[in-house]
């Protein structure tokens, strides 16, 4: 076997072990993405070859947490792509006002910045008190950060600019308290959010939702897993429910394409027909 074939075999072996030992299936993630992440993990563990991770998978108690942390998508911002929030307010907020209870699922929430962004938007539109946000991820480390709602103060300047660019009505600082070098978001926001563990790759539909947000996660999945997740989202949406994706993601050519219509193709906002 040549070096490339050996490395591919090692990668398949690791993925099989993670699936069989822990029930996490990463085989339908983008091959290039998952290979790069596992190579980075091997390097961080001072392993020359991917196969050197095998004993860690089998015998090291805390290795799963380290593995999941390495596999998850944690690149995020508050009010990421501010123009999307502007379009969302224009197109979707008026529709949400008709519901006595607004159920929102933020799938793949990572460390929670976009969850708090949506909570702030709903607060300023007078809808937060009628809303319940369910924020999920398979990475428990990321969920712990999200639950605390505590972020480095040095990031707040950039987040504040995004907030204002997104049409924020006040100052972002009104929604958090400062202690030393961190910002902690207010209880008024956190009490409307339920954080929980959920793996889109294997778990079932997540209730009946008026809105599902999953931005910049599906780009790391292959077509098979994307279709699996799209079907999961469709099964979790109520009639006329809304799906918000990342700007490089689309339901075009997916198995649910005919079941939803584009409210804004630019902002990747779709609605059940």
N, C-alpha and C positions, 0 to 999 in steps of 0.2 A: 504494500500500500504506500502511496506517496504521502507526504506530510499533510496535504490538504484533505485527503480522504481520511487519514487518521484523526485529524482535528474534527471533522464532521462526525465521525464515529463517536469520539469522546463527547461531543455536544449532545448527540442523540442519547447516549448513555446517561448523562447527567439529567436530561429532561425526563427520561423514563423513570429514573430513580425518584426524582422530586414528585412525579405523578403517583407512583406506586407507594411511596413511603408517606406522603403527606396529602395527596389528593389535589395538588395544584398542577394544572395542565397548561404548560406554556408552549406546547408544540405548534399551536396555530398563531403564535406571535410572529411578526415579521422576522424572517430568518436572520437577516443582516443585523437587525436591532437586538434580538435576543443573543446572538453570537457575540456582538460587541459588549453587551452588558456582562455576560458571563466571563469573557476575557478580562474585563476590567475587575470583576470580582476576584478572579484567580490571581491577578496581579496584586490586588490589595491584600490577599492572603499569602503573598510571597510564594505563589505556586508558578512554576515555569510552564506547566501544561494543565489544560482543563481537567484532565483525568485525575490530577492530584486533589481535586475537590471531592472525589467519590468517598473517601473515608470520612470526610467532614459531614457529608450528607447522611451517611449511615450511622455515625457514632457521636458527633458533636452536638450536644443538647441545644445550644443556642444558634446553630448554624442556619436553621430555617428562617429565623428573623433577619439574619444578615443577608440571606439569599433574597428574600422578598423585598427588603429595602433596596437591594441592588437592581431588582427587576422592575420596580414601580416607577411611574412617571411623576416626578416631583417638581418639575419646572413650571412655576405658576406665578401669578401676579394678582394684585387686587385690580379690578376693573381693567383686566387685560383686553386689548382691542376696544378702547372706549367707544368707538363708533358703533360697535355691536350693541352696546347698552342703550345708546340713543335710539337705534332702530327698534330694539326690543320695547322700549318705553312707548314709542309711537304706535307700534303695530300690535303688541300683545297685552300691555297693561290695561287698555280699555276692555279687552275680552275677559281678563281675570276679574275685573270688578263685578261681573255678574254672578260670581260664585260666592255662596255664603262661607264656604271653607275651601281654601286653596292648598292642594297637596302637591309638593314639589320634591322631585328626586334628583339630587345632584350626584351622579354616578362617576366614580373615579375622582373623588374630591381632593385627593392628595393631602396637602397640609392645610387646606381650608380657606385660602385667601379668596377664591372666587365665590365660595359659599357666603362669606361675610359680605362680599360685594353685593350679592343678590339680596341679602337680608337688609342692607342699607337702602338699596333701591326701593324695595317694598315698603320700608319704613317711611321714606320720603313721599311715597305715593299713597300712604295711608292704608296699606294692605297687609303689613306685617302681622298685625294682631289677628288677622283672619287666616294666616298662613301657618303651615307646618312644613318645615324643610327637613327632608331625610337625606343626610349626606353619608355616602358609603365609599369604602375603599377596601382592598384586600391587604393593605400594608398597615399593620397595627401601630407601627412607629409613627407613620404619617398621621393616623387617626388620633393618636395621643396629643400630637402638636395641635391638630385642628380643634380638638375638644377644649384645650386650654385657651385658645384664642389669644395667644401671646406671641408677638413677633418683634424682631429687632427694630428699635426706634429708627435706626439709620435707613430703613426701607420706607419709612412713612413719607418722606419728601417725594419719592417717585410715585408712591401710591396716591398721595394727595393730588398730584398733577393728573394722574389717570382719572381720579374721581371727578375732578372739575371738568376735564375733557369729556367725560361721559355724561355731563349735564348735572353734576351734583349741585344741590341747592344751598348748601351751607359750607361748613369746613369739615373735613374728614376727622379732625381732632375732636369734634363733638361726640364721636362714637367710641373713643377709647380713653383710658387713663394711662398716664405715664408714670412709671416707677423705675428709677435708675436709667438703664439703657434699653428698656423694653416698653412696648405698648400693649395694653390688655383691653380687648374689646368688651363693650358693656354687656351686662347681664340681660338687658332688654333684647339684645340680638341673640345671645347664646341660648336663652330659654325657649326660643322658637325653633331651635335646631336640634335634631336627634342624629348623633353620629353613630354608625354601626358598621360592622364588618360585612362585606358582600363581595363575592368574586363573580364578575360578569361572565367569566368564561365557563362557569359550571353551575352557578346558583340560579334559582327560579325567578319568575316575575316578581316585581316589588310593589305590590298593592295597586291601587287605582289612582293614577296621577293626572293632574291637570297640566303639569309641566315637567319635562325631563331635560336636564342639562348634562351634557357629556362632551366636554371640549378638549380637543388635542390629546385624546387617548386612543381613539380608533386608528389613528395613523400608524400605530405600532402593531396592529393586528393584520393577519393575512385575510384574504377574501372570505375564507370559510368562517373564521371567528367573527369578522365584521358582520356577516349575515346572521350568525347566531345571536349576536348582541342586538342588531337591529330588530330581529323578531322579538327578542326579550323586551325591548323598549316598546314596540308596538303593542304587545300583550299587556304591558303595564300602563298604557295610556287610556284615559277615558275618552268617550266620543268628543271630537273636536279638541283633543289634547294636543299640546305643543312640544316639539322636540327641537332643542338648540344644540348645534354641533360646533366644532372648531372650524376656523376659516379654511383649512385644507382638507376638510372632511365633507362628505356628501352622501345622500341616499341614492344618487343616480346609479343605475345599473344594479341596485341591491334588490333583494327579494321583497322589500316593503315599498319600493318606489311608487307602485300604482295605488298604494293605500294612503299615502300622504301627499299633500300639495305644498309647494313652496310659498311661504308668506314673504320671505326675502331670500332669494338665492344668494345674494351678496353676503348676508349675515348668517347664512346657513340655518334659517329658521323654517321649520316645517310643521304642518298641522294635519291631523287625521281628517280625512275627507268626510 
